[in-house]
């Protein structure tokens, strides 16, 4: 089992920045990919950024150049640095982890609200 806990969401004005954190616990050694997703009201959940072991990070086109995903393996934590935020970035942001066993785990989500 893997547990994922997000933090760092909040309310920010357009043009501002936030950093989200996702701390993994449990069988973290089995994790081979991590990702950030978001879901806005009335919309489907969408990929924001993801990285797989040994590969580079992939970003959704709308966040390229503004968001950066990084990892601190010593802390079993991944981050999503979000700069130049726009009202369209408003959503619940979820951390997702997948394992070598084919299991997928989600965090509880953290709300990001960008005011215009």
Secondary structure, DSSP 8 states (H G I E B T S, - for coil): -EEEEEE--EEEETT--EEEEEEEEESGGGEEEEEEEEE-TTS--EEEEEEETTS--EE-GGGTTTEEEEEEGGGTEEEEEE-S--GGG-EEEEEEEEETTS-EEE---EEEEEE-
